[in-house]
Amino acid sequence: MAKEITTPYGVNLWRSIRDLWNELKCFFKIKVNHGAKTRFWTDEWHGEGNLERLFRDIYSLVLYQQCTIVEL
């Protein structure tokens, strides 16, 4: 997911996709492969939402919250 567009410039198609992302993301899947580019806690890689939101108590105790799957 790209950063939010805050400038008056940008491609309108991508602005529209960004605005509708919550409705569109259910039609896409993340391909994890070996996990080097997928963050374990914050990316939605398994279909039920990200682990940060699903397991808030555990996430608050984790030291390396931005680690990828392969790093863990």
Backbone atoms as SQL, in Angstrom:
CREATE TABLE atoms (id INTEGER PRIMARY KEY, chain TEXT, resi INTEGER, resn TEXT, atom TEXT, x REAL, y REAL, z REAL);
INSERT INTO atoms VALUES
  (1, 'A', 1, 'MET', 'N', 0.857, -1.183, 0.000),
  (2, 'A', 1, 'MET', 'CA', 0.000, 0.000, 0.000),
  (3, 'A', 1, 'MET', 'C', 0.895, 1.235, 0.000),
  (4, 'A', 2, 'ALA', 'N', 0.660, 2.112, -0.899),
  (5, 'A', 2, 'ALA', 'CA', 1.466, 3.321, -1.022),
  (6, 'A', 2, 'ALA', 'C', 1.103, 4.333, 0.052),
  (7, 'A', 3, 'LYS', 'N', 1.998, 5.269, 0.277),
  (8, 'A', 3, 'LYS', 'CA', 1.720, 6.347, 1.223),
  (9, 'A', 3, 'LYS', 'C', 0.542, 7.171, 0.741),
  (10, 'A', 4, 'GLU', 'N', -0.119, 7.806, 1.670),
  (11, 'A', 4, 'GLU', 'CA', -1.223, 8.690, 1.318),
  (12, 'A', 4, 'GLU', 'C', -0.687, 9.874, 0.520),
  (13, 'A', 5, 'ILE', 'N', -1.409, 10.267, -0.498),
  (14, 'A', 5, 'ILE', 'CA', -0.991, 11.379, -1.350),
  (15, 'A', 5, 'ILE', 'C', -1.406, 12.687, -0.678),
  (16, 'A', 6, 'THR', 'N', -0.432, 13.548, -0.416),
  (17, 'A', 6, 'THR', 'CA', -0.717, 14.808, 0.281),
  (18, 'A', 6, 'THR', 'C', -0.443, 16.027, -0.590),
  (19, 'A', 7, 'THR', 'N', 0.037, 15.801, -1.790),
  (20, 'A', 7, 'THR', 'CA', 0.315, 16.915, -2.693),
  (21, 'A', 7, 'THR', 'C', -0.826, 17.061, -3.700),
  (22, 'A', 8, 'PRO', 'N', -0.944, 18.206, -4.342),
  (23, 'A', 8, 'PRO', 'CA', -2.010, 18.368, -5.331),
  (24, 'A', 8, 'PRO', 'C', -1.744, 17.582, -6.609),
  (25, 'A', 9, 'TYR', 'N', -0.564, 16.977, -6.733),
  (26, 'A', 9, 'TYR', 'CA', -0.197, 16.233, -7.935),
  (27, 'A', 9, 'TYR', 'C', -0.366, 14.745, -7.686),
  (28, 'A', 10, 'GLY', 'N', -0.365, 13.987, -8.722),
  (29, 'A', 10, 'GLY', 'CA', -0.496, 12.539, -8.597),
  (30, 'A', 10, 'GLY', 'C', -1.461, 12.019, -9.635),
  (31, 'A', 11, 'VAL', 'N', -1.371, 10.746, -9.904),
  (32, 'A', 11, 'VAL', 'CA', -2.222, 10.129, -10.913),
  (33, 'A', 11, 'VAL', 'C', -3.578, 9.838, -10.290),
  (34, 'A', 12, 'ASN', 'N', -4.631, 10.298, -10.936),
  (35, 'A', 12, 'ASN', 'CA', -5.978, 10.150, -10.388),
  (36, 'A', 12, 'ASN', 'C', -6.381, 8.698, -10.178),
  (37, 'A', 13, 'LEU', 'N', -5.958, 7.800, -11.063),
  (38, 'A', 13, 'LEU', 'CA', -6.273, 6.390, -10.892),
  (39, 'A', 13, 'LEU', 'C', -5.757, 5.877, -9.555),
  (40, 'A', 14, 'TRP', 'N', -4.508, 6.189, -9.222),
  (41, 'A', 14, 'TRP', 'CA', -3.925, 5.710, -7.973),
  (42, 'A', 14, 'TRP', 'C', -4.549, 6.398, -6.771),
  (43, 'A', 15, 'ARG', 'N', -4.951, 7.649, -6.909),
  (44, 'A', 15, 'ARG', 'CA', -5.673, 8.325, -5.826),
  (45, 'A', 15, 'ARG', 'C', -6.984, 7.602, -5.536),
  (46, 'A', 16, 'SER', 'N', -7.686, 7.213, -6.594),
  (47, 'A', 16, 'SER', 'CA', -8.956, 6.511, -6.431),
  (48, 'A', 16, 'SER', 'C', -8.756, 5.150, -5.777),
  (49, 'A', 17, 'ILE', 'N', -7.735, 4.422, -6.214),
  (50, 'A', 17, 'ILE', 'CA', -7.436, 3.121, -5.607),
  (51, 'A', 17, 'ILE', 'C', -7.102, 3.301, -4.137),
  (52, 'A', 18, 'ARG', 'N', -6.319, 4.308, -3.817),
  (53, 'A', 18, 'ARG', 'CA', -5.957, 4.580, -2.422),
  (54, 'A', 18, 'ARG', 'C', -7.187, 4.877, -1.584),
  (55, 'A', 19, 'ASP', 'N', -8.108, 5.677, -2.137),
  (56, 'A', 19, 'ASP', 'CA', -9.321, 6.037, -1.407),
  (57, 'A', 19, 'ASP', 'C', -10.244, 4.837, -1.186),
  (58, 'A', 20, 'LEU', 'N', -10.225, 3.892, -2.108),
  (59, 'A', 20, 'LEU', 'CA', -11.107, 2.726, -2.027),
  (60, 'A', 20, 'LEU', 'C', -10.404, 1.464, -1.528),
  (61, 'A', 21, 'TRP', 'N', -9.196, 1.602, -1.020),
  (62, 'A', 21, 'TRP', 'CA', -8.386, 0.431, -0.678),
  (63, 'A', 21, 'TRP', 'C', -9.083, -0.513, 0.293),
  (64, 'A', 22, 'ASN', 'N', -9.754, -0.010, 1.307),
  (65, 'A', 22, 'ASN', 'CA', -10.399, -0.896, 2.276),
  (66, 'A', 22, 'ASN', 'C', -11.452, -1.787, 1.625),
  (67, 'A', 23, 'GLU', 'N', -12.131, -1.292, 0.595),
  (68, 'A', 23, 'GLU', 'CA', -13.108, -2.104, -0.113),
  (69, 'A', 23, 'GLU', 'C', -12.461, -3.053, -1.121),
  (70, 'A', 24, 'LEU', 'N', -11.324, -2.641, -1.687),
  (71, 'A', 24, 'LEU', 'CA', -10.674, -3.428, -2.730),
  (72, 'A', 24, 'LEU', 'C', -9.755, -4.524, -2.208),
  (73, 'A', 25, 'LYS', 'N', -9.169, -4.342, -1.033),
  (74, 'A', 25, 'LYS', 'CA', -8.121, -5.254, -0.585),
  (75, 'A', 25, 'LYS', 'C', -8.586, -6.693, -0.397),
  (76, 'A', 26, 'CYS', 'N', -9.887, -6.913, -0.210),
  (77, 'A', 26, 'CYS', 'CA', -10.375, -8.285, -0.054),
  (78, 'A', 26, 'CYS', 'C', -10.232, -9.092, -1.341),
  (79, 'A', 27, 'PHE', 'N', -10.012, -8.436, -2.477),
  (80, 'A', 27, 'PHE', 'CA', -9.857, -9.119, -3.755),
  (81, 'A', 27, 'PHE', 'C', -8.408, -9.438, -4.083),
  (82, 'A', 28, 'PHE', 'N', -7.475, -9.069, -3.217),
  (83, 'A', 28, 'PHE', 'CA', -6.054, -9.281, -3.453),
  (84, 'A', 28, 'PHE', 'C', -5.473, -10.193, -2.393),
  (85, 'A', 29, 'LYS', 'N', -4.407, -10.871, -2.739),
  (86, 'A', 29, 'LYS', 'CA', -3.681, -11.723, -1.798),
  (87, 'A', 29, 'LYS', 'C', -2.214, -11.323, -1.817),
  (88, 'A', 30, 'ILE', 'N', -1.553, -11.459, -0.682),
  (89, 'A', 30, 'ILE', 'CA', -0.117, -11.224, -0.601),
  (90, 'A', 30, 'ILE', 'C', 0.583, -12.560, -0.769),
  (91, 'A', 31, 'LYS', 'N', 1.527, -12.606, -1.684),
  (92, 'A', 31, 'LYS', 'CA', 2.334, -13.803, -1.872),
  (93, 'A', 31, 'LYS', 'C', 3.576, -13.668, -1.008),
  (94, 'A', 32, 'VAL', 'N', 3.700, -14.525, -0.024),
  (95, 'A', 32, 'VAL', 'CA', 4.759, -14.410, 0.969),
  (96, 'A', 32, 'VAL', 'C', 6.097, -14.898, 0.437),
  (97, 'A', 33, 'ASN', 'N', 6.126, -15.943, -0.386),
  (98, 'A', 33, 'ASN', 'CA', 7.374, -16.590, -0.823),
  (99, 'A', 33, 'ASN', 'C', 8.185, -16.993, 0.392),
  (100, 'A', 34, 'HIS', 'N', 9.409, -16.510, 0.532),
  (101, 'A', 34, 'HIS', 'CA', 10.226, -16.889, 1.690),
  (102, 'A', 34, 'HIS', 'C', 10.096, -15.900, 2.844),
  (103, 'A', 35, 'GLY', 'N', 9.313, -14.855, 2.719),
  (104, 'A', 35, 'GLY', 'CA', 9.008, -13.966, 3.827),
  (105, 'A', 35, 'GLY', 'C', 9.954, -12.821, 4.084),
  (106, 'A', 36, 'ALA', 'N', 10.858, -12.531, 3.174),
  (107, 'A', 36, 'ALA', 'CA', 11.838, -11.464, 3.397),
  (108, 'A', 36, 'ALA', 'C', 11.237, -10.071, 3.255),
  (109, 'A', 37, 'LYS', 'N', 10.119, -9.950, 2.549),
  (110, 'A', 37, 'LYS', 'CA', 9.512, -8.640, 2.336),
  (111, 'A', 37, 'LYS', 'C', 8.165, -8.494, 3.036),
  (112, 'A', 38, 'THR', 'N', 7.776, -9.487, 3.813),
  (113, 'A', 38, 'THR', 'CA', 6.475, -9.467, 4.480),
  (114, 'A', 38, 'THR', 'C', 6.681, -9.307, 5.982),
  (115, 'A', 39, 'ARG', 'N', 6.162, -8.215, 6.536),
  (116, 'A', 39, 'ARG', 'CA', 6.307, -7.980, 7.973),
  (117, 'A', 39, 'ARG', 'C', 5.346, -8.886, 8.742),
  (118, 'A', 40, 'PHE', 'N', 5.869, -9.618, 9.693),
  (119, 'A', 40, 'PHE', 'CA', 5.109, -10.632, 10.422),
  (120, 'A', 40, 'PHE', 'C', 3.895, -10.048, 11.138),
  (121, 'A', 41, 'TRP', 'N', 4.070, -8.972, 11.862),
  (122, 'A', 41, 'TRP', 'CA', 2.999, -8.428, 12.698),
  (123, 'A', 41, 'TRP', 'C', 2.089, -7.440, 11.981),
  (124, 'A', 42, 'THR', 'N', 2.600, -6.649, 11.063),
  (125, 'A', 42, 'THR', 'CA', 1.808, -5.535, 10.538),
  (126, 'A', 42, 'THR', 'C', 1.237, -5.745, 9.138),
  (127, 'A', 43, 'ASP', 'N', 1.764, -6.677, 8.356),
  (128, 'A', 43, 'ASP', 'CA', 1.195, -6.953, 7.036),
  (129, 'A', 43, 'ASP', 'C', 0.053, -7.957, 7.165),
  (130, 'A', 44, 'GLU', 'N', -0.921, -7.852, 6.287),
  (131, 'A', 44, 'GLU', 'CA', -2.031, -8.803, 6.273),
  (132, 'A', 44, 'GLU', 'C', -1.685, -9.926, 5.309),
  (133, 'A', 45, 'TRP', 'N', -1.055, -10.981, 5.829),
  (134, 'A', 45, 'TRP', 'CA', -0.515, -12.031, 4.974),
  (135, 'A', 45, 'TRP', 'C', -1.214, -13.367, 5.132),
  (136, 'A', 46, 'HIS', 'N', -2.137, -13.499, 6.070),
  (137, 'A', 46, 'HIS', 'CA', -2.755, -14.812, 6.256),
  (138, 'A', 46, 'HIS', 'C', -4.267, -14.825, 6.078),
  (139, 'A', 47, 'GLY', 'N', -4.900, -13.696, 5.782),
  (140, 'A', 47, 'GLY', 'CA', -6.305, -13.682, 5.424),
  (141, 'A', 47, 'GLY', 'C', -7.281, -13.233, 6.494),
  (142, 'A', 48, 'GLU', 'N', -6.877, -13.152, 7.721),
  (143, 'A', 48, 'GLU', 'CA', -7.780, -12.762, 8.804),
  (144, 'A', 48, 'GLU', 'C', -7.478, -11.365, 9.351),
  (145, 'A', 49, 'GLY', 'N', -6.631, -10.615, 8.698),
  (146, 'A', 49, 'GLY', 'CA', -6.211, -9.312, 9.213),
  (147, 'A', 49, 'GLY', 'C', -4.782, -9.405, 9.703),
  (148, 'A', 50, 'ASN', 'N', -4.220, -8.274, 10.107),
  (149, 'A', 50, 'ASN', 'CA', -2.834, -8.368, 10.565),
  (150, 'A', 50, 'ASN', 'C', -2.779, -8.807, 12.028),
  (151, 'A', 51, 'LEU', 'N', -1.672, -9.420, 12.381),
  (152, 'A', 51, 'LEU', 'CA', -1.520, -9.987, 13.718),
  (153, 'A', 51, 'LEU', 'C', -1.452, -8.912, 14.794),
  (154, 'A', 52, 'GLU', 'N', -1.005, -7.729, 14.426),
  (155, 'A', 52, 'GLU', 'CA', -0.959, -6.613, 15.382),
  (156, 'A', 52, 'GLU', 'C', -2.359, -6.338, 15.930),
  (157, 'A', 53, 'ARG', 'N', -3.362, -6.292, 15.077),
  (158, 'A', 53, 'ARG', 'CA', -4.738, -6.024, 15.514),
  (159, 'A', 53, 'ARG', 'C', -5.394, -7.242, 16.146),
  (160, 'A', 54, 'LEU', 'N', -5.089, -8.431, 15.634),
  (161, 'A', 54, 'LEU', 'CA', -5.721, -9.638, 16.151),
  (162, 'A', 54, 'LEU', 'C', -5.217, -10.017, 17.540),
  (163, 'A', 55, 'PHE', 'N', -3.953, -9.730, 17.817),
  (164, 'A', 55, 'PHE', 'CA', -3.333, -10.110, 19.095),
  (165, 'A', 55, 'PHE', 'C', -2.658, -8.899, 19.731),
  (166, 'A', 56, 'ARG', 'N', -3.435, -7.893, 20.059),
  (167, 'A', 56, 'ARG', 'CA', -2.902, -6.627, 20.589),
  (168, 'A', 56, 'ARG', 'C', -2.061, -6.805, 21.842),
  (169, 'A', 57, 'ASP', 'N', -2.510, -7.658, 22.755),
  (170, 'A', 57, 'ASP', 'CA', -1.767, -7.858, 23.999),
  (171, 'A', 57, 'ASP', 'C', -0.385, -8.450, 23.743),
  (172, 'A', 58, 'ILE', 'N', -0.314, -9.442, 22.889),
  (173, 'A', 58, 'ILE', 'CA', 0.974, -10.052, 22.566),
  (174, 'A', 58, 'ILE', 'C', 1.848, -9.062, 21.813),
  (175, 'A', 59, 'TYR', 'N', 1.258, -8.348, 20.849),
  (176, 'A', 59, 'TYR', 'CA', 2.016, -7.383, 20.052),
  (177, 'A', 59, 'TYR', 'C', 2.657, -6.309, 20.930),
  (178, 'A', 60, 'SER', 'N', 1.978, -5.886, 21.963),
  (179, 'A', 60, 'SER', 'CA', 2.525, -4.848, 22.840),
  (180, 'A', 60, 'SER', 'C', 3.761, -5.336, 23.603),
  (181, 'A', 61, 'LEU', 'N', 3.940, -6.636, 23.723),
  (182, 'A', 61, 'LEU', 'CA', 5.091, -7.206, 24.422),
  (183, 'A', 61, 'LEU', 'C', 6.267, -7.521, 23.493),
  (184, 'A', 62, 'VAL', 'N', 6.031, -7.534, 22.204),
  (185, 'A', 62, 'VAL', 'CA', 7.052, -7.923, 21.225),
  (186, 'A', 62, 'VAL', 'C', 8.117, -6.841, 21.106),
  (187, 'A', 63, 'LEU', 'N', 9.385, -7.248, 21.138),
  (188, 'A', 63, 'LEU', 'CA', 10.488, -6.298, 21.030),
  (189, 'A', 63, 'LEU', 'C', 10.739, -5.857, 19.592),
  (190, 'A', 64, 'TYR', 'N', 10.607, -6.772, 18.643),
  (191, 'A', 64, 'TYR', 'CA', 10.916, -6.485, 17.240),
  (192, 'A', 64, 'TYR', 'C', 9.621, -6.496, 16.429),
  (193, 'A', 65, 'GLN', 'N', 8.860, -5.411, 16.541),
  (194, 'A', 65, 'GLN', 'CA', 7.537, -5.355, 15.935),
  (195, 'A', 65, 'GLN', 'C', 7.561, -5.221, 14.430),
  (196, 'A', 66, 'GLN', 'N', 8.629, -4.773, 13.835),
  (197, 'A', 66, 'GLN', 'CA', 8.694, -4.574, 12.382),
  (198, 'A', 66, 'GLN', 'C', 9.469, -5.676, 11.665),
  (199, 'A', 67, 'CYS', 'N', 9.714, -6.803, 12.309),
  (200, 'A', 67, 'CYS', 'CA', 10.468, -7.893, 11.692),
  (201, 'A', 67, 'CYS', 'C', 9.663, -8.563, 10.588),
  (202, 'A', 68, 'THR', 'N', 10.389, -9.069, 9.620),
  (203, 'A', 68, 'THR', 'CA', 9.754, -9.834, 8.553),
  (204, 'A', 68, 'THR', 'C', 9.559, -11.280, 8.996),
  (205, 'A', 69, 'ILE', 'N', 8.825, -12.033, 8.221),
  (206, 'A', 69, 'ILE', 'CA', 8.583, -13.435, 8.552),
  (207, 'A', 69, 'ILE', 'C', 9.889, -14.211, 8.599),
  (208, 'A', 70, 'VAL', 'N', 10.754, -13.997, 7.622),
  (209, 'A', 70, 'VAL', 'CA', 12.008, -14.740, 7.578),
  (210, 'A', 70, 'VAL', 'C', 12.923, -14.388, 8.769),
  (211, 'A', 71, 'GLU', 'N', 12.864, -13.156, 9.250),
  (212, 'A', 71, 'GLU', 'CA', 13.694, -12.762, 10.398),
  (213, 'A', 71, 'GLU', 'C', 13.240, -13.452, 11.677),
  (214, 'A', 72, 'LEU', 'N', 11.957, -13.727, 11.782),
  (215, 'A', 72, 'LEU', 'CA', 11.462, -14.399, 12.972),
  (216, 'A', 72, 'LEU', 'C', 11.564, -15.903, 12.841);
